Structure formats: C-alpha cells, structure tokens
C-alpha cells in the first residue's frame, strides 16, 4: 500500500527484497569512493558514496525491541551524499585538538570576539579522555555534540569540502543500505557478532574501527562500537508529525542553543542487541556530564558517555537549511 501511494505522488519506485529506492537527484560523474588526507598530515579516512533514494523511516509495530519514538513509519527521500566508511578515530580528532585546542575557554571567547565565525577548540579534558579504551585506530568517544560539530567545521575549512554530522534521516538510510529489516543484514540478532562490537563480544571496550563486516554500501560499525551523534535535536514525537502518504525530503530537527537532548544512533560496545537496530533512537541528557566538577561544565567533553562518538558525511549538494549551519551551544547553554 505504501509503495502504491509513493507511485501516486509521481515517484518511480523500484521494489525488491522488502525495500524500495527512489532516486531523488542525479549524482555527479565523480560520485565515487575517495580517500581524504587531512592537509599537512598523513592521517587519512575513506569516504563512500551513498546513492539518493526513498525509504521507510522508523520501525514496524511488530519489530522486537521497538521503542515508541520509532513510529509511525513514514517515507523519507534522501539526496546523494558521501559518508565516512568508519567512525572518526582519535588519530583524526587529535589533529584538530593540537591545532585548535586551547588551555582555557577565554581564548575561544577572544577568537569569537575578533571573528564571530572563528574556529573554536576544546580545553583539556578533566580526566583521561579515552577512559581506558584504546586510542590509535579506535573511535573517539566522550565528546559532546558541540565538539563534534566544531570538528566538522574545522575539517571543512582544512579540506575545502563541506563535512558535517549526518542528519538522523541520512544516518538511518545509510545504516539500512536498502534493508527494511531490524539490522542491515536481516532480523536475527544472533548474526550481530559478524557486524558489530556490542555487549556480548566487546569485552567492555571499544575496538579499532573497520574490523567487522560492512553493510552492503561498505559502511563499517554502523551497528555497535560507539554510538554516533546526528546533527538533529532529539524530539520524541518527531515521526508523528511526518506525512505518511508522501515522502519528506531531507528532514532534520535543527538544534538550538540547548546542550541536550540530541540524537544518537547505532548502539555501542556496551549495548544490548535491541539498541543496535537500524531504527533505534537514543537521546543525550545531562547525566552524561554528571561527574564533571567544573562550573560551568565543559561544552567539549562528556564524563559519563563512553558509548558515544561520531562519523562525518559530505553532501553532494547541501540542503538549504544546513548551509553554513553551526553549533549554537555556548558556555552559558543549559
């Protein structure tokens, strides 16, 4: 029935194997995988092309482990974009820290007074930033949504390409890679060990990125290892507001100045199987900084969220409401 409705609104639907794709835009001739080297370093990461299309966002009512905020399902159209094959590692993140990091927030405030669009960087972490997890080749963790957003702005300026966090809709679309099952590989959580580091096999720690099977679009660790920031502000009832008879193009809940809540996806090394499902949603909250003794508490580091990191995307053509968008969080943010 949903496929019939999509056809009625003028979209060409290709249905197969329980999923459907609709091409919303023409990808450029050079829409291919590429390796980005951070200028001035030998640090590299791989970007993979994600074809544009339409999918059913959310989970069906009968899916095991389903949360109330995962429905109702509704069609969403995504434009083509590139996505990092793996999560951002400490190797990449520490280039930014070394270049832009400061000893105290006053330095960032002075930068912003001189130039409102200036790059800002993190102050030193309160404790060991890895919290005992691995570093070289391992995903960065315990960093705030604001820090991930500022890293993306820095990376964009360093490379001359637009890098940012994925929207929640882009993230789920890329994770599914065409599947409408609970996981990118099907519905059986017994197969998770082939694709993900999670509570049953992680031995209570992160692992080097890209060491498990990728999904059909080549993306690794979309399930497990660390959960991943999306650009969106979290809204429990966001899906209830979406039309069900026509696709929404590029939906995003733009974040404001509040520090919480933002959307986190994918599940982590510490999570049970249900949190690793493609549709599973998680909201950040103030408990993630409860042990930070600083006043005001850091806008760069989390003391109680060893589960969260991020990966970057690069749009082929940026949607209007995300052009030049940057974090609105400041030291005064709640």
N, C-alpha and C positions, 0 to 999 in steps of 0.2 A: 504493500500500500504506500509506504514512504517513497519507494522508487517511482511509483506511478505519479505521485504528487510532484516529485522533482522534475519528471519529464514534462508535466503540465505547465511548469513555470519556465520552460524553454531551455532546459539544460540537457545536454547529451549525457546519458547515463550508461556506463559500462558496468554491468553486474557480473560478478564471478566469485565463487568460493565464499559467499557470505559477506562480501564487501563491495563497495562501489566507489568509483572515482569519477570526478568531473573536472575537466581541465578548465580553469578559470582565466588563464593568461598564457601567452606564448613565452616559453623560456628562451633566453638568448642562445646564439650558436655556441658560445663558450661556457654553457652551463654544464660544467664537468667537475669532477673532484679536483682539488688542488691542495698543495701544502703551503701554509703560511709560515714564514720565518719572521719572528719579531725583529725588526730592523736593529742592526748593531749587535745582535746576539746570534748564537747558534741554536736557540730554542725554537722548536717547530711544533705545529699542530696541523692536523688534517681536517679539511672541510669537505663535506659530501653534499651533492645536490639532492634536494628534496622536491619532487615534482608537485606542482599545484594540483589541487583536487578538492572534492567534497566528501565528507564522511559524517557519520552519525556520532556526535559528541555525547559522552556520558555512557552509562551502563544500563542494560535492560533490568527490569524489576526482579527477574529471577536469578541474576548473577550472584554467586556465593560471595559473601563479604561486602556486598554493596552498601555504600553509605547514602543517607538521604539526600546529600548535596550533589549526588551524581546524576540527577534526573530532574525533569524528564529528558530523555534523549531528544536531540534536535539536530538538523543538518547544518553544517558549517562549511563554508568554502574558504580554502587557504591558497594564497598566492605562492608561486615557487620561491624557495629560499635555500640557502646553504646552512647546514648545521655541523657543528664540530663532531667528529667521529667519537670523541671521548670527552669526559668531563675535564674542566680546567685543572691542571696539576699545580703543585707547589712550585715546580720549575718555572712555569709561565707566570704565576701570580707574584713570585718574588722578584721578577724583573721590574714589575710595576712598583712594588714596595720599595725597592732600592732606589728607584728613580724619583718617585713622587712622595714617598712616606715622610712623615715629619715627627719630631720629638714631642711636640705639644700642639694642641688644636689652634693656638693663637697664630701659628704660621699659616694654617689653612685660612683662617679668617682674614689675615693680611693679604693673602693671594686673592681672595674674593672681593675685598675692598678695591684692589687695584684693577681687577677684571672679573666681572660677575660670571663669566664663562670659564674661569680658570680651572685647571685640573686640581683636584684636592686628593690627598692621600692619607693612609692610615697612620695613627700613632702606634707606638709599640704595644703589643698585646700584653694583657695583665699577667698571663701565665704562658706556659709552653703552648704555642699556637696549634700544634698537632695533637695535643692531649694524649701523647703516647702512641699515636698512629704513625704510620710510615710517612716519609717525606718525598724522597726522589721517586718520581713516577707515580706517586699516589695523588688522589684528588685533594684539592684544597678543601678545608672544612672550617666550621665555626666562624664563618664570615657573614656579615649582615647583608641584607638586601641592598642597602645603600652602598656598601663596599663593592658588591658585585656590579652594581650599576656604574659606579665610578671607574672600576676596572675596564668595563666595556667602552666608556668614553675615552679613556686613555688609549686603549688598543685601537680604537677608530682613528684617533689623531696620529698615532705612531705608524699605522699602516696605510692611511688614506682610504680605507674602506669602512663602510658602516657596519660595526659589530654591536650587538645588544643582547639582552636576555630574550629568550623566546616568549611569545605570548602563551598563555595557558592552552589556547586552542591549537597553536602551532606545535606545542610540546606533545600533546596527546596524539595529534595527527602523525607526527614523526615517529612516536613510540609505536603506534599501531602498525605503521608501514603497510596499510591496506587491510589489516585484520580487524574484524569486529568481535573477536573473542576476548576473554579476560586478559590474556597476555599476548604479546606479539606472535607467539608460537602456537597458541591454542588455549584451551581451558584447563588443562591438567597441571596443577601446581607441582606435581611430582617431577616435572621436567625443568623446574626453575634452576636447579643446580647447574645446568648446562649454560644458562644465560646470565645468571645473577649471583652476586655475593650478598647473602642475606643471613638471617639469624641462624639458620640450620647449617651453614657451611663457612661462615666468615671467621670463626674463632675470635669473635668480639673485636674485630678491627677492619679497617679498610684494606684494599689490595691495589696493586698497580693497575692503572686503567687499561682497558682493552684486552684483558686476559680471559674473558668469557666470550661465548658465541655472539655475533652481532644479529640484529634483526634483518629482515630482507632488504632493507635500504642501507645496510652496512654500519648502522649505529650500534655502538657497544655501551653497555652499562645503563641503558635506559631503564632497566629494572635493577634496582639494588646498587651496591657500593656506597654512593652517597645520594641522598635525595637532592633535587635540583630546584633552585629558585626559578620562578617565572616572573615576568615583569608585572603581572596583574596584582592588584589589590584583591584579597580574598573576600568574596561575598557568598554566603551560604545559599542564597536563593537566586544566584545569577542565572542558572539554567531555566528557572521557571519563567523568566521574563522573555526568553527567546522564542520566536515563532517556530512552529512545528511543521508548517506547510510550505516553507520556502527557506533556502539557506541564508544564513547571516554571513556576510563576507568580512573576514578578518576581525572577529570580535575581540575586544580587550577591555578590561576594567582598569582604567588608568589610575595608578596610585597617587595619593596626595602626600601631605607632609607627615602623616602619622607613621610611626615606626612599625606598627602592627595593625592588622594581620596582612601578610602577603601569601601568595600561593606557592606551595612546594609540591613537587611531583616526583614519582618514581620509586619511592621507598629506599631504604638504606641497608647497610650491613647489619643493623640492629633490629630490623623489622621482620614481622611475620609475613607470610605469602600474600595475605589479602591487601596489605598496604603497597605491594609491588604491582598490583593490577594497573593496566593502562589507564583506566578511568578514575583511579583512587586519588582523592584530593586531600591535602593537608594544609592547615592554616598555621602560620607562625604566631607566637604570642609572647607575652612578657616573661613567661617562665624561662625562656631561652637566655635571659640575661640576669637571672635571679641572684647568681653568685658574684656579679660584678660589683665590687665595693666602691667604684668610682662614682662621683657625683658632679655633673650628670654622668650617667652610664654611657659607655662607649657606643658610638654610632658605627664603629668599624668591626668590632669583634663580639662574638657570642660566647658566653661562658658555659652554656648548658645546651648546646645543639651540635654535638659531634657528628650528627647524622646528615648535615646539610652542606652542599657545595653548589656548583652550577656548571653549565656549559653555554657556549655562545652560538648565536646564529647571525647570518648575514642575509638580509632581504635582497632579492633581485631588484625590486622596486619598492621602496619603503612606502607604507601606507601613510596617508596624510597626518593622522593624529599621533604618529610616532616619530615624525621627522623632527630631529633636534631635541627629542624628549629626554629629560634627565631627572635624576632623583630630586625630590623636593624636601628630603629629610635634612634637618639641621640639628645642632646640639640642643636646641630648645624643643625639638619634636617629642611628643609623648609616646 
